[in-house]
Amino acid sequence: MQETKIIVPPIKCQGIKTKIVPFIKEHVIRDEEGLWIEPFVGTGVVAFNIAPKRALLVDKNQYIIGLYHGIQNGSITSRMVREFLEHHGAILEQRGADYYREMRDAFNQNGDPLYFLFLNRSDFNGMIRFNRHGQFNVPFCQKPNRFSKAYVTKICNQVDKVGDVMRDKDWTFKYGSWKDAFSSASESDYIYLDPPYIGRDTSYVGEWPEEDAIALVNYSKATPANVCLSMWRENEFRRNDHLYEHWSDFKWYECKHFYHIGAKESNRHPMMEVLAIKR
Ligand SMILES: C[S@@+](CC[C@H](N)C(=O)[O-])C[C@H]1O[C@@H](n2cnc3c(N)ncnc32)[C@H](O)[C@@H]1O
């Protein structure tokens, strides 16, 4: 893999592709004039690093879309982010988990992307999870002094950086279902897919049913655009049968990476990741 400077976005999530960005960049060969389409954009780390001229970036998480929309149109600036995180971070330092829960309750009422950013950067492992009523329910990271000066500066720099990447580009962020992203795709376009995991991460149960996984296969084969799917192939415990069963006529490129459970070095687990590319 070639060494590249990776742009790290201000949002975190489970399954974020930061570590395999160089691998993705190496294998994505596309028409620069075509539209870059991401039906599951998540943190946006892939789009920010590919940095296409034109993009359609879709997610069913309206708060991520709202945050990036705000950064894009200037209604959310790194200065606002700093003021917000410094103010609420200072109260968090005093009041700890109780204040985190108050902020979470407030967010579940107001849906404000800045509250979402605060929670995402102070919750357990940067997870994103909603209950069946759409309420954000990830617990606190248990570090009351989470928003140190250095941490707030780091987040603000990330906001500035993604703002710089988007500037002067024709990018559309859209809150919606992945299917919306396929409708206008043409032959010169490139669709990068990173759907929720099947059978690995229980926090996604109910979010990504088998019918959707199969519909995604069918949409990917039918669209005139090129398609690249990111998916795990196997780890030391299990193999992803869905990949073998449904994506074997795409060309697979493989990469091994390690993930951690807890902080101990002995808990490093290898995972084979695949990019399955249509043509
Ligand atoms: C594995 S994550 C994508 C991670 C992203 N590639 C990154 O590196 O940050 C999957 C994303 O799909 C979104 N998602 C789940 N179901 C969806 C649906 N039905 N339509 C659109 N987006 C969906 C989730 O909100 C989540 O952001």
The ligand as an SDF file (V2000), in Angstrom:
LIG
                    3D

 27 29  0  0  0  0  0  0  0  0999 V2000
  -20.4620    0.7930    7.6650 C   0  0  0  0  0  0  0  0  0  0  0  0
  -21.1780    2.4050    7.8000 S   0  0  0  0  0  0  0  0  0  0  0  0
  -20.3330    3.3240    6.5380 C   0  0  0  0  0  0  0  0  0  0  0  0
  -18.9860    3.7350    6.9950 C   0  0  0  0  0  0  0  0  0  0  0  0
  -18.2610    4.6820    6.0610 C   0  0  0  0  0  0  0  0  0  0  0  0
  -17.7710    4.0390    4.8570 N   0  0  0  0  0  0  0  0  0  0  0  0
  -17.0790    5.2630    6.8220 C   0  0  0  0  0  0  0  0  0  0  0  0
  -15.9410    4.8470    6.6000 O   0  0  0  0  0  0  0  0  0  0  0  0
  -17.3400    6.1200    7.6750 O   0  0  0  0  0  0  0  0  0  0  0  0
  -22.7720    2.1840    7.1280 C   0  0  0  0  0  0  0  0  0  0  0  0
  -23.6060    3.4670    7.0110 C   0  0  0  0  0  0  0  0  0  0  0  0
  -24.8180    3.1200    6.3590 O   0  0  0  0  0  0  0  0  0  0  0  0
  -25.8610    3.8940    6.9090 C   0  0  0  0  0  0  0  0  0  0  0  0
  -27.1070    3.1680    6.6090 N   0  0  0  0  0  0  0  0  0  0  0  0
  -27.6080    2.0680    7.2070 C   0  0  0  0  0  0  0  0  0  0  0  0
  -28.7470    1.6730    6.6240 N   0  0  0  0  0  0  0  0  0  0  0  0
  -28.9860    2.5450    5.6090 C   0  0  0  0  0  0  0  0  0  0  0  0
  -30.0030    2.6920    4.6340 C   0  0  0  0  0  0  0  0  0  0  0  0
  -31.0430    1.8440    4.6000 N   0  0  0  0  0  0  0  0  0  0  0  0
  -29.9090    3.7080    3.7360 N   0  0  0  0  0  0  0  0  0  0  0  0
  -28.8740    4.5870    3.7900 C   0  0  0  0  0  0  0  0  0  0  0  0
  -27.8730    4.5010    4.6940 N   0  0  0  0  0  0  0  0  0  0  0  0
  -27.9260    3.5060    5.5990 C   0  0  0  0  0  0  0  0  0  0  0  0
  -25.5310    4.0210    8.3780 C   0  0  0  0  0  0  0  0  0  0  0  0
  -26.1490    5.1800    8.9150 O   0  0  0  0  0  0  0  0  0  0  0  0
  -24.0020    4.1140    8.3300 C   0  0  0  0  0  0  0  0  0  0  0  0
  -23.5910    5.4600    8.3110 O   0  0  0  0  0  0  0  0  0  0  0  0
  1  2  1  0
  2  3  1  0
  2 10  1  0
  3  4  1  0
  4  5  1  0
  5  6  1  0
  5  7  1  0
  7  8  2  0
  7  9  1  0
 10 11  1  0
 11 12  1  0
 11 26  1  0
 12 13  1  0
 13 14  1  0
 13 24  1  0
 14 15  1  0
 14 23  1  0
 15 16  2  0
 16 17  1  0
 17 18  1  0
 17 23  2  0
 18 19  1  0
 18 20  2  0
 20 21  1  0
 21 22  2  0
 22 23  1  0
 24 25  1  0
 24 26  1  0
 26 27  1  0
M  CHG  2   2   1   9  -1
M  END
$$$$
